[in-house]
Amino acid sequence: MLLSNLLNVNFNTYTSFFFLFNVYYLLDTNDTYYLVSFIALFIVSTLFHYTKSYYLSYIDKLTTYNIILTGGLRLYENYYKSLETTLIIILCFLLVIYLYTYGYVCDKYCFDKSNGHLYHGFLHFLSSLGHLFIISLIKM
């Protein structure tokens, strides 16, 4: 019974757990705001993908926008520390924007009816990875 319940959970509920890596790596920085923002994103994203609540969808978008702005500001403050790392961050960001925005306009990728959940999971991975590189810049 437990196994069948776990298999019926939305795939993106599980991929929201990627954000725990960001929480972990932010624990030894002095950036409390970024840390709390990722804790909030993890909780809200997991709950939203589990429940598909209409109200949580808006809170999920707000926490996502907060992370985008906060990460962008951290990148702006630290980009000069490593050109290579900055380029990786920009590449991750552009890939996420492409998957989401182009996918929305064309009903592809994250918005595909049959495989959208896989692309959205990949989006969670890319977002987490890009922010892990931002955190590495902060720590340099």
C-alpha positions as CSV (number, residue, x, y, z in Angstrom):
1,M,0.0,0.0,0.0
2,L,2.8,2.4,0.9
3,L,4.7,1.7,-2.2
4,S,1.7,2.3,-4.4
5,N,1.0,5.6,-2.7
6,L,4.7,6.6,-3.3
7,L,4.4,5.7,-7.0
8,N,1.2,7.8,-7.4
9,V,2.9,11.0,-6.2
10,N,3.6,13.6,-8.8
11,F,7.1,13.2,-10.2
12,N,7.9,16.9,-9.6
13,T,7.2,16.5,-5.9
14,Y,10.3,14.4,-5.8
15,T,12.4,16.7,-8.0
16,S,11.6,19.6,-5.7
17,F,14.0,17.8,-3.3
18,F,16.9,19.1,-5.5
19,F,16.5,22.4,-3.7
20,L,17.6,20.8,-0.4
21,F,21.2,20.7,-1.9
22,N,21.0,24.5,-2.1
23,V,19.7,24.7,1.5
24,Y,22.6,22.5,2.6
25,Y,25.3,24.5,0.9
26,L,23.9,27.8,2.1
27,L,24.0,26.7,5.8
28,D,27.6,27.7,6.2
29,T,27.3,31.1,4.5
30,N,26.2,34.3,6.2
31,D,23.4,34.7,3.6
32,T,20.3,34.1,5.8
33,Y,17.9,35.6,3.3
34,Y,19.0,33.3,0.5
35,L,18.9,30.3,2.8
36,V,15.4,31.1,4.1
37,S,14.3,31.7,0.5
38,F,15.4,28.2,-0.6
39,I,13.8,26.6,2.5
40,A,10.5,28.4,1.5
41,L,10.9,27.3,-2.1
42,F,11.5,23.7,-1.2
43,I,8.5,23.6,1.1
44,V,6.1,25.4,-1.2
45,S,7.3,23.6,-4.3
46,T,6.9,20.2,-2.7
47,L,3.5,21.0,-1.3
48,F,2.3,22.5,-4.6
49,H,3.4,19.5,-6.7
50,Y,1.9,17.1,-4.2
51,T,-1.5,18.8,-3.8
52,K,-1.8,20.8,-7.1
53,S,-3.5,23.5,-5.0
54,Y,-4.7,26.5,-7.0
55,Y,-3.6,28.9,-4.1
56,L,-0.2,27.2,-3.7
57,S,0.5,27.6,-7.4
58,Y,0.6,31.4,-6.8
59,I,2.8,31.1,-3.7
60,D,5.1,28.7,-5.7
61,K,5.4,31.4,-8.4
62,L,6.2,34.0,-5.8
63,T,8.9,31.9,-4.1
64,T,10.3,31.1,-7.6
65,Y,10.5,34.8,-8.6
66,N,12.1,35.6,-5.2
67,I,14.8,33.0,-5.9
68,I,15.4,34.3,-9.4
69,L,15.8,37.9,-8.1
70,T,17.9,37.0,-5.1
71,G,20.2,34.7,-7.2
72,G,20.5,37.4,-9.8
73,L,21.5,39.9,-7.2
74,R,24.1,37.5,-5.7
75,L,25.5,36.8,-9.1
76,Y,25.8,40.6,-9.8
77,E,27.6,41.0,-6.5
78,N,30.1,38.1,-7.2
79,Y,30.4,37.6,-10.9
80,Y,33.9,39.0,-11.1
81,K,35.3,36.1,-8.9
82,S,35.2,33.5,-11.7
83,L,34.4,34.0,-15.4
84,E,33.9,30.3,-16.0
85,T,31.5,29.9,-13.1
86,T,29.5,33.0,-14.2
87,L,29.2,31.6,-17.8
88,I,27.9,28.3,-16.4
89,I,25.3,30.2,-14.3
90,I,24.2,32.2,-17.3
91,L,23.9,29.0,-19.4
92,C,21.7,27.3,-16.8
93,F,19.5,30.4,-16.5
94,L,19.1,30.7,-20.3
95,L,18.2,27.0,-20.6
96,V,15.6,27.3,-17.8
97,I,14.1,30.4,-19.5
98,Y,14.0,28.5,-22.9
99,L,12.4,25.4,-21.5
100,Y,9.8,27.3,-19.6
101,T,9.0,30.3,-21.9
102,Y,9.4,28.7,-25.3
103,G,7.6,25.6,-23.9
104,Y,4.7,27.8,-22.7
105,V,4.3,29.6,-26.1
106,C,4.5,26.4,-28.1
107,D,3.0,23.8,-25.7
108,K,6.2,21.9,-25.5
109,Y,8.8,20.9,-22.9
110,C,7.4,21.7,-19.5
111,F,3.9,22.2,-20.9
112,D,3.8,19.0,-23.0
113,K,0.8,16.9,-22.0
114,S,2.6,13.6,-21.8
115,N,6.2,14.4,-20.9
116,G,6.0,17.9,-19.4
117,H,6.7,16.5,-15.9
118,L,10.1,15.2,-17.0
119,Y,11.1,18.6,-18.5
120,H,9.8,20.3,-15.4
121,G,11.9,18.0,-13.3
122,F,14.9,18.8,-15.5
123,L,14.0,22.5,-14.9
124,H,14.2,21.9,-11.1
125,F,17.6,20.3,-11.6
126,L,19.0,23.1,-13.8
127,S,17.7,25.7,-11.4
128,S,19.2,24.1,-8.4
129,L,22.5,23.6,-10.3
130,G,22.7,27.2,-11.4
131,H,22.1,28.4,-7.9
132,L,24.7,26.0,-6.5
133,F,27.2,27.7,-8.8
134,I,26.0,31.1,-7.5
135,I,26.6,29.8,-3.9
136,S,30.0,28.7,-4.9
137,L,30.8,32.2,-6.1
138,I,29.5,33.6,-2.7
139,K,31.9,31.2,-0.9
140,M,35.0,32.2,-3.0
